[in-house]
Every structure is written in structure tokens, then in C-alpha cells.
Amino acid sequence: QVQLVESGGGLVQPGGSLRLSCAASGIVVSFTTMGWYRQAPGKEREWVATIFVSGSTNVPASVKGRFTISRDSPKNTIYLQMNSLKPEDTAVYYCNRVSSPLSWGQGTQVTVSS
């Protein structure tokens, strides 16, 4: 069964850090391009990071220099390291395969607030 399970979210103060995890089953994350996405209340889901099969990565300007995507192939897990968090980063964060997206997981809530 193909499944993506996100974890690691929580409440953090502005300027703080969090590391999100995305554990995959049924697919091999190192064999496909994977991405992190987020959806804030009342807004559409938006892309925040991609990691390619080669290991190269890409992020949008809104998180560049603050967010880093990585993967652990033996653990078949994708990570999102988020530093210098801002209130506008508050959202539910999801991971998914970029091509032929799978069913979305439950996501993990990130709340940035003082």
C-alpha cells in the first residue's frame, strides 16, 4: 500500500526552527522527485521544496535560505528543515511525489506564533 505520513509539526515562536519528516511506503523516494507543499487556512496549496532523483533541490524565493529539503534513502524518508520561521509560514505541510501525485496524507500542522 502506498502511503505518505508527515510528522514533526508543532507550535514554534517566530525565528524558531522545525524539522518535518515524510515517511514513505509503497514507493522509493530516491527513485522519484519528491516535494513538500503547504496550505494555509483559506488559501490554495502551494509548493515549498523539491528534491530530484539526482539529489539536487529547489525552493521558491519565499523560503529560499530558510528551508532545506533532504532525504534519507535507507529510511525512505524526506525531510524539510525549516529555520527562521515566520508567522506567514503557518500552514499544514504535506509531502508528495511531484509526477503522478499520490493521495495526500494528513499533513502536519506548523504554527508560528509568539
C-alpha positions as CSV (number, residue, x, y, z in Angstrom):
1,Q,0.0,0.0,0.0
2,V,1.3,3.4,-1.0
3,Q,1.4,5.8,1.9
4,L,3.0,9.1,2.9
5,V,3.0,10.0,6.6
6,E,4.1,13.5,7.6
7,S,5.2,14.4,11.1
8,G,7.2,16.9,13.1
9,G,5.0,19.9,13.1
10,G,4.1,22.0,16.1
11,L,3.9,25.4,17.7
12,V,7.1,27.5,17.4
13,Q,7.9,31.1,18.0
14,P,9.0,33.4,15.2
15,G,12.6,32.8,14.4
16,G,12.5,29.2,15.5
17,S,13.1,26.0,13.7
18,L,11.4,22.7,13.0
19,R,12.2,19.6,11.0
20,L,9.4,17.8,9.3
21,S,9.5,14.2,8.2
22,C,7.7,12.3,5.5
23,A,7.9,8.6,5.8
24,A,7.0,6.8,2.6
25,S,5.8,3.3,2.0
26,G,5.0,1.6,-1.3
27,I,7.3,3.9,-3.3
28,V,11.1,4.5,-3.1
29,V,11.7,8.2,-2.5
30,S,15.2,8.2,-4.0
31,F,13.8,6.9,-7.3
32,T,11.4,9.8,-7.9
33,T,11.2,13.6,-7.5
34,M,9.5,14.4,-4.2
35,G,8.2,17.7,-2.9
36,W,6.9,19.5,0.1
37,Y,3.8,21.6,-0.1
38,R,1.8,23.7,2.4
39,Q,-1.8,25.0,2.7
40,A,-2.7,27.9,5.0
41,P,-6.3,28.5,6.0
42,G,-8.4,29.9,3.2
43,K,-5.5,29.6,0.7
44,E,-4.6,27.2,-2.0
45,R,-1.9,24.6,-1.5
46,E,1.5,25.9,-2.5
47,W,4.8,24.3,-3.3
48,V,7.7,24.9,-0.9
49,A,10.5,22.5,-1.9
50,T,11.6,19.8,-4.4
51,I,14.3,17.1,-4.3
52,F,15.2,15.4,-7.5
53,V,16.5,11.9,-8.1
54,S,20.0,13.4,-8.5
55,G,19.8,14.9,-5.1
56,S,19.6,18.4,-6.3
57,T,17.0,20.6,-4.7
58,N,14.9,23.7,-5.5
59,V,12.8,26.0,-3.3
60,P,10.7,29.1,-4.1
61,A,12.0,32.6,-3.3
62,S,9.6,32.8,-0.3
63,V,11.6,30.2,1.6
64,K,15.0,30.4,0.0
65,G,17.8,30.4,2.5
66,R,15.4,29.3,5.3
67,F,14.0,25.9,4.2
68,T,16.1,22.9,3.1
69,I,14.7,19.6,1.7
70,S,16.7,16.4,2.1
71,R,16.2,12.6,2.1
72,D,17.4,9.6,3.9
73,S,17.3,6.7,1.4
74,P,17.8,3.8,3.8
75,K,14.9,5.2,5.9
76,N,12.9,6.0,2.7
77,T,12.1,9.4,4.3
78,I,12.0,13.0,3.1
79,Y,12.8,15.9,5.5
80,L,12.1,19.6,5.5
81,Q,14.4,21.7,7.7
82,M,12.7,25.0,8.4
83,N,14.7,27.8,10.0
84,S,13.9,31.4,10.8
85,L,10.3,30.7,10.8
86,K,7.8,33.5,10.2
87,P,4.1,33.7,11.1
88,E,3.3,33.5,7.4
89,D,4.8,30.0,7.4
90,T,1.8,28.8,9.4
91,A,0.1,26.1,7.4
92,V,-0.5,22.4,7.1
93,Y,2.5,20.8,5.4
94,Y,2.3,17.9,3.1
95,C,4.8,15.8,1.0
96,N,4.0,14.1,-2.2
97,R,5.5,12.7,-5.4
98,V,5.9,15.5,-7.9
99,S,5.0,13.5,-11.0
100,S,1.9,11.4,-10.7
101,P,1.0,12.7,-7.2
102,L,-0.3,10.2,-4.7
103,S,-3.3,10.6,-2.4
104,W,-2.5,13.4,0.0
105,G,-1.6,12.4,3.6
106,Q,-3.0,14.0,6.7
107,G,-0.2,16.6,6.7
108,T,1.4,18.1,9.8
109,Q,0.4,21.4,11.3
110,V,3.0,24.1,11.7
111,T,2.0,27.2,13.7
112,V,4.4,30.1,14.1
113,S,3.3,32.4,16.8
114,S,4.5,34.3,19.8
